[in-house]
């Protein structure tokens, strides 16, 4: 498993390193933010609830200090404290594309460039619903909103050959054949089965988008990541709270987590490697897919098929333009 201390540290007094992360206040996003902050980044944490995000940012600052104070070497402690960056909150509601556009505008107004964009936030296995923009909730949260955010921040990323790390999932394998976006209905019974197909479609689209962006914009490094089976997360709360069967799902998730799961911090390591490792390059690694701990992996045939990826790209661009978003 990757040791974050092996990744480069930056002195914020000399290196103006900027990261943007969605959902960086909870789950594995919390630890991604923590380590980016400790490695010298100014981190823009994008989230919907200002109270929750700002509470998490205070906790991150305190935890960074505690971890540094626990180092046995005094010189190392002083050196690490000098590398602390800064944390900033920007409001973002992924269920509202207008909010996404505004958040990108606020970042662009404040930051002259973006070194790392982490498309981290997501939802999983929830009941069928549509957003005010007319997209299925999982599709917009996991994919469409991040697609728009990435394209709006692309000029800032191009100024410094930045990196975009987008969280996908092993669950994308459930899309065993290509289901073109917008042509397949998923509001079917039983919803507790079809919700997982909707999730798979959204996460396959994340990988496809990364591959297409790598082709269209080779001056930015685009990578998709499966962080591992992170079971200690509120993503499963819908299932564990169901009447009667909720106990069954709680036990199931506990068993899976015991044998195959990783912690939130372990889950963040793949993202951190892809965001910071000097071993990754534009020429050799653009468009690749990584998994638990930062190991290079291979996504599904569907996710790798460039014809399918192009179809997903074209559909998404048309859908956003029809809603008034210039992409």
Secondary structure in CASP SS format (residue, H / E / C, confidence):
PFRMAT SS
TARGET T0000
AUTHOR 0000-0000-0000
METHOD secondary structure of the structure
MODEL  1
X C 1.00
X C 1.00
X C 1.00
X H 1.00
X H 1.00
X H 1.00
X C 1.00
X C 1.00
X C 1.00
X C 1.00
X C 1.00
X C 1.00
X C 1.00
X C 1.00
X C 1.00
X C 1.00
X C 1.00
X E 1.00
X E 1.00
X E 1.00
X E 1.00
X E 1.00
X C 1.00
X C 1.00
X C 1.00
X C 1.00
X H 1.00
X H 1.00
X H 1.00
X H 1.00
X H 1.00
X H 1.00
X H 1.00
X H 1.00
X H 1.00
X H 1.00
X H 1.00
X H 1.00
X C 1.00
X C 1.00
X C 1.00
X E 1.00
X E 1.00
X E 1.00
X E 1.00
X E 1.00
X E 1.00
X C 1.00
X C 1.00
X H 1.00
X H 1.00
X H 1.00
X H 1.00
X H 1.00
X H 1.00
X H 1.00
X H 1.00
X H 1.00
X H 1.00
X H 1.00
X H 1.00
X H 1.00
X H 1.00
X H 1.00
X H 1.00
X H 1.00
X H 1.00
X H 1.00
X H 1.00
X C 1.00
X C 1.00
X C 1.00
X C 1.00
X H 1.00
X H 1.00
X H 1.00
X H 1.00
X H 1.00
X H 1.00
X H 1.00
X H 1.00
X H 1.00
X C 1.00
X C 1.00
X C 1.00
X E 1.00
X E 1.00
X E 1.00
X E 1.00
X E 1.00
X E 1.00
X C 1.00
X C 1.00
X C 1.00
X C 1.00
X C 1.00
X H 1.00
X H 1.00
X H 1.00
X H 1.00
X H 1.00
X H 1.00
X H 1.00
X H 1.00
X H 1.00
X H 1.00
X H 1.00
X H 1.00
X H 1.00
X H 1.00
X C 1.00
X C 1.00
X C 1.00
X C 1.00
X C 1.00
X E 1.00
X E 1.00
X E 1.00
X E 1.00
X C 1.00
X C 1.00
X C 1.00
X C 1.00
X C 1.00
X C 1.00
X C 1.00
X C 1.00
X C 1.00
X C 1.00
X E 1.00
X C 1.00
X C 1.00
X C 1.00
X C 1.00
X C 1.00
X E 1.00
X H 1.00
X H 1.00
X H 1.00
X H 1.00
X H 1.00
X H 1.00
X H 1.00
X H 1.00
X H 1.00
X H 1.00
X H 1.00
X H 1.00
X H 1.00
X H 1.00
X H 1.00
X H 1.00
X H 1.00
X H 1.00
X H 1.00
X H 1.00
X H 1.00
X H 1.00
X C 1.00
X C 1.00
X C 1.00
X C 1.00
X E 1.00
X E 1.00
X E 1.00
X E 1.00
X E 1.00
X C 1.00
X C 1.00
X H 1.00
X H 1.00
X H 1.00
X H 1.00
X H 1.00
X C 1.00
X C 1.00
X C 1.00
X C 1.00
X C 1.00
X C 1.00
X C 1.00
X C 1.00
X C 1.00
X C 1.00
X C 1.00
X C 1.00
X C 1.00
X C 1.00
X C 1.00
X C 1.00
X H 1.00
X H 1.00
X H 1.00
X H 1.00
X H 1.00
X H 1.00
X H 1.00
X H 1.00
X H 1.00
X H 1.00
X H 1.00
X H 1.00
X H 1.00
X H 1.00
X H 1.00
X H 1.00
X H 1.00
X H 1.00
X H 1.00
X H 1.00
X H 1.00
X H 1.00
X H 1.00
X H 1.00
X H 1.00
X H 1.00
X C 1.00
X C 1.00
X C 1.00
X C 1.00
X E 1.00
X E 1.00
X E 1.00
X E 1.00
X E 1.00
X C 1.00
X C 1.00
X C 1.00
X C 1.00
X E 1.00
X C 1.00
X C 1.00
X C 1.00
X H 1.00
X H 1.00
X H 1.00
X H 1.00
X H 1.00
X H 1.00
X H 1.00
X C 1.00
X C 1.00
X C 1.00
X C 1.00
X H 1.00
X H 1.00
X H 1.00
X H 1.00
X H 1.00
X H 1.00
X H 1.00
X H 1.00
X H 1.00
X H 1.00
X H 1.00
X H 1.00
X H 1.00
X H 1.00
X H 1.00
X H 1.00
X C 1.00
X E 1.00
X C 1.00
X H 1.00
X H 1.00
X H 1.00
X H 1.00
X H 1.00
X H 1.00
X H 1.00
X H 1.00
X H 1.00
X H 1.00
X H 1.00
X H 1.00
X H 1.00
X C 1.00
X C 1.00
X C 1.00
X C 1.00
X C 1.00
X H 1.00
X H 1.00
X H 1.00
X H 1.00
X C 1.00
X C 1.00
X C 1.00
X E 1.00
X E 1.00
X E 1.00
X H 1.00
X H 1.00
X H 1.00
X E 1.00
X E 1.00
X E 1.00
X C 1.00
X C 1.00
X C 1.00
X H 1.00
X H 1.00
X H 1.00
X H 1.00
X C 1.00
X H 1.00
X H 1.00
X H 1.00
X H 1.00
X H 1.00
X H 1.00
X H 1.00
X H 1.00
X H 1.00
X H 1.00
X H 1.00
X H 1.00
X H 1.00
X H 1.00
X H 1.00
X H 1.00
X H 1.00
X C 1.00
X C 1.00
X C 1.00
X C 1.00
X C 1.00
END
